[in-house]
Amino acid sequence: MLEHGGRLRDAALHWRLPLAGWLDLSTGIAPWPYPVNVSAVAWQRLPEEEDGLEAAAARYYGHPAPLPLPGSQAAILWLPRLFAPGIAVLPAPTYGEYAPAWRAAGHEVREIAIADIADAEADVIVLVNPNNPTGAGFAPEFLRALAERQAARDNWLVVDEAFADATPDIGIAALAGTELPRLAVLRSMGKFFGLAGARVGFLCAAPALRAKVHEALGPWAVAHPSREAAGQALADTFWQSAQRLRLAAASHRLGELLARHGLPSTDGGRLFRYAPTPAAAELHDFLARRGILVRLFRHPDALRLGLPAAEADWRRLEAVLAEWSSP
Ligand SMILES: Cc1ncc(COP(=O)(O)O)c(C=O)c1O
């Protein structure tokens, strides 16, 4: 099992603090989830395609046929198995699920510096935009040129836009398999919409690749209540605008709070801050002993913090960091 954020039960056992008292800032999941309203019938009846989810997703992503997935994780696992074994290039560091998935499917994985991506020779290049955990963003023009270059060599570009919803201008899902035939884009309902537990994501890709993934997933891949919840969230443009404002303000506030305590950080799609610091491991432990869980990364040493929501949570984080940074 790879390490992930959100493992509060493990943290509670490890640091011997009761589950209820933790402030969990270890994920990039928005702390204000979409307020879903699931019908009783959704629990009882099998889900049907074309119940409105596909149409809502097509409008939201600007793509003719996004394929619903049981979380974008499903495509992270399936895409490597659907491409002939070859060279897969990933930036380092990036989301930890990718390298093992491509390796397990028989590809040679090359992890390279982000700065070298433009010159990479690969059957498939996989990028996360904005990147998790560093927050680094790739400009859409750069991605378009990269996808065109890959296509000219019969190669592929896969872009994971799990954290792109709060900064929609960077998204290129609309081009995937339409204007750019060898571009595949993954989207997630888990982060911006705060619906990680619903396990819903989408693949935007050319019809042939879409069909292969659809077939691999089989029928009823996304649970009926999850389809209903996702359909509501994707159609609610008023809520989406409010969420963008809330997230932008909170990410800015978190950046300032961290800076006040000697921790410069970068923004990750307004959903987390990434703070490289040689003291990462020590500070991670210091926070955890006080019931605040953040995500620790090594090589390079850094912390990733999700957004606090309640005022009391902001004050708690500020107080613990003040304790840490005061001599
Ligand atoms: C970059 C990235 N992509 C995809 C996922 C998987 O998201 P989900 O399967 O919930 O859609 C995550 C989860 O943390 C992620 O960080």
The ligand as a MOL file (V3000), in Angstrom:
LIG
                    3D

  0  0  0     0  0            999 V3000
M  V30 BEGIN CTAB
M  V30 COUNTS 16 16 0 0 0
M  V30 BEGIN ATOM
M  V30 1 C -3.1260 13.7930 -8.6660 0
M  V30 2 C -4.1930 12.8490 -8.2560 0
M  V30 3 N -4.8630 12.1870 -9.2050 0
M  V30 4 C -5.8430 11.3230 -8.8900 0
M  V30 5 C -6.1650 11.0570 -7.5780 0
M  V30 6 C -7.2570 10.0530 -7.3080 0
M  V30 7 O -8.4360 10.7130 -7.1030 0
M  V30 8 P -9.8550 9.9950 -7.1830 0
M  V30 9 O -9.6070 8.5530 -7.4600 0
M  V30 10 O -10.4700 10.2250 -5.8520 0
M  V30 11 O -10.5970 10.6820 -8.3010 0
M  V30 12 C -5.5060 11.7330 -6.5530 0
M  V30 13 C -5.8550 11.4690 -5.1510 0
M  V30 14 O -5.2280 11.9130 -4.2380 0
M  V30 15 C -4.4870 12.6480 -6.9110 0
M  V30 16 O -3.8100 13.3200 -5.9790 0
M  V30 END ATOM
M  V30 BEGIN BOND
M  V30 1 1 1 2
M  V30 2 1 2 3
M  V30 3 2 2 15
M  V30 4 2 3 4
M  V30 5 1 4 5
M  V30 6 1 5 6
M  V30 7 2 5 12
M  V30 8 1 6 7
M  V30 9 1 7 8
M  V30 10 2 8 9
M  V30 11 1 8 10
M  V30 12 1 8 11
M  V30 13 1 12 13
M  V30 14 1 12 15
M  V30 15 2 13 14
M  V30 16 1 15 16
M  V30 END BOND
M  V30 END CTAB
M  END
